[in-house]
């Protein structure tokens, strides 16, 4: 069993969380101009890298808040967790670091 640290509640069992997909996905500026192929790419196409990856998680059995995490997709180890709106602390394959390193 793995412990995941909620930024609000602290470390909890992995069964309390739900995966929310890739973090830092830019939403379309004008959604009404997208055709079906562009919508499909926005909704369903995500990167699937090997290594550090920024993800969204929800503490569904706890505070029910969403947060971001940097996780190594090879080892499954969580390298950092951070609240929405906070700078990403570690450089990943899907979003540049905005803060320092951890």
Residue pairs with C-beta under 8 A, 6 or more apart in sequence:
1 13
1 14
1 15
2 13
2 14
2 76
3 11
3 12
3 13
3 14
4 11
4 12
4 13
4 14
4 16
4 17
4 57
4 69
4 78
4 81
5 11
5 12
5 78
5 81
6 12
6 17
6 59
6 62
6 63
6 65
6 67
6 81
7 65
7 67
7 81
7 82
7 83
8 59
8 62
8 63
8 65
8 67
8 83
9 59
9 62
9 63
12 59
12 61
12 62
15 61
16 59
16 60
16 61
16 62
17 57
17 58
17 59
17 60
17 61
18 57
18 58
18 60
19 55
19 56
19 57
20 55
20 56
20 57
20 58
20 66
21 46
21 55
21 56
22 46
22 47
22 53
22 54
22 55
22 56
22 94
23 54
23 55
23 56
23 68
23 69
23 88
23 94
23 95
24 54
24 68
24 88
24 94
24 95
25 42
25 46
27 42
28 34
28 38
28 42
34 42
47 53
47 93
47 94
48 73
49 73
49 93
49 94
50 73
50 74
51 72
51 73
51 74
51 92
51 93
52 70
52 71
52 72
52 73
52 79
52 90
52 91
52 92
52 93
53 70
53 71
53 72
53 73
53 92
53 93
53 94
54 68
54 69
54 70
54 88
54 92
54 94
54 95
55 68
55 69
55 70
55 71
56 66
56 67
56 68
56 69
57 66
57 67
57 68
57 69
57 81
58 64
58 65
58 66
58 67
59 65
59 67
66 84
67 81
67 82
67 83
67 84
68 81
68 82
68 83
68 84
68 86
68 88
69 78
69 80
69 81
69 82
70 78
70 79
70 80
70 81
70 88
70 89
70 90
70 92
71 77
71 78
71 79
72 79
79 90
79 102
80 89
80 90
80 102
82 88
82 89
86 99
87 97
87 98
87 99
88 95
88 96
88 97
88 98
88 99
89 97
89 99
89 100
89 101
89 102
90 97
90 101
90 102
91 97
91 101
